[in-house]
């Protein structure tokens, strides 16, 4: 089976549709088959995106990107500080 990548918006949409189907009394296996999603993906998505709206997911992704960028900046600065300390001690 070909592997698909879903956008966060698609995931939220599928979670909502799946919840609606479950509330109507459909079995989980039938819901997963209808949505074309594996059991593990469904549970992982529920843990990560459960109860979120589409705009909240977009904001989460933006914050994750910004956090990664800031972590990289901090790592670069700490390397620079370590190099300057070594130069100041004369251990080069």
Secondary structure, 3 states (H helix, E strand, C coil): CCCCCCCHHHHHHHHHHHHHHHHCCCCHHHHHHHHCCCHHHHHHHHHHHCCCCHHHHHHHHHHHHHHHHHHHHHHHHHHHHHHHHHHHHCCC
